Amino acid sequence: MRQLPAKDRPGKDAWLGPVSLCLALLSWPIPAGGPVLAVGAVACGVWSMSTKTEYRLDWTAVAGTCVAVLQLLLSLMLLAMSAGGH
């Protein structure tokens, strides 16, 4: 089903994976806007992986989504700890 190379994606869809990875990496050093950037990274990554299914998965979309999910999990954990009084 996914037989065409990811690098051959046409138009703006080719940039979703790299944008996802960049937003995910930027979410770590920016404390106030980190979770917001991570949500954007997850959105771009999932959009890239779910559209144009004739193309292979873009490794940058997969990596960006994974890094962003880790940032969101850390943010949720810190929020839960601060709500619990730690």
Secondary structure as the mmCIF struct_conf table of DSSP 4:
data_model
#
loop_
_struct_conf.conf_type_id
_struct_conf.id
_struct_conf.beg_label_comp_id
_struct_conf.beg_label_asym_id
_struct_conf.beg_label_seq_id
_struct_conf.end_label_comp_id
_struct_conf.end_label_asym_id
_struct_conf.end_label_seq_id
STRN STRN1 LEU A 4 LEU A 4
HELX_RH_3T_P HELX_RH_3T_P1 ALA A 6 ASP A 8
HELX_RH_3T_P HELX_RH_3T_P2 GLY A 11 TRP A 15
HELX_RH_AL_P HELX_RH_AL_P1 LEU A 16 LEU A 26
TURN_TY1_P TURN_TY1_P1 SER A 27 PRO A 29
TURN_TY1_P TURN_TY1_P2 PRO A 31 GLY A 33
HELX_RH_AL_P HELX_RH_AL_P2 GLY A 34 SER A 50
BEND BEND1 THR A 51 THR A 51
TURN_TY1_P TURN_TY1_P3 THR A 53 GLU A 54
STRN STRN2 TYR A 55 TYR A 55
HELX_LH_PP_P HELX_LH_PP_P1 ARG A 56 ASP A 58
HELX_RH_AL_P HELX_RH_AL_P3 TRP A 59 ALA A 83
TURN_TY1_P TURN_TY1_P4 GLY A 84 GLY A 85
#
